[in-house]
Amino acid sequence: MAKQPSKNLNFAYNSVALEDDLTSAGLNIDIELPAVTAFSDAGPRVVEGNYDYNVALGGAADFASGQSDAILFGRIGNGGAAFGFDPTGAAAAGASDPHFDSTSALLKSYAISAATGQAVTFTATLQGNSALARTVA
C-alpha cells in the first residue's frame, strides 16, 4: 500500500472538535513485556501484558470560549473524557482509514508557549484511562 497522507486531522475531546487548532496529534501505545526468563532458557523470554496509551497534541492556542484552551484547561481536576482520533481525516472509518476511540482519557500535561511576534501555541498529553478501540467499518 502507498503512503497514507493525513488529509484532515480529526480529533475530538470531551465531544468538542479540536482539529481547527491542531497542527499535530500522535497516538502512542506501549505494551507491557515483563521478562520471564529462567536459568535453563537459551535466550530471553517475555510475556505480553496489558497496554497503556497516550495522545500527544500540539497546535495554535485559541482562548475563545469552547476552543482548545477552554476544553483542555477545563479538564484539570475534572476526570477523564472521551476522545475520537481519525488520523487520515476520512469522514467514515474504513479498511484504510481507522478511527481510534476511548471512553476516558485524563489530561496529563498542558503547556502554553508564547514568544514576542510569534503565534501562541500549546502542547498537551492525554493519558488513556479506559480501553482503546480501533474501528475500521
Secondary structure, DSSP 4 states (H G I P E B T S, - for coil): ------SS-EEEETTEE-TTTEEEEEEEEEE---B---TT-SS--B----EEEEEEEEEE---STTSHHHHHHTTTTS--EEEEEETT--SS-BTTB-EEEEEEEEEEEEEEE--TTS--EEEEEEEE-S-EEEE--
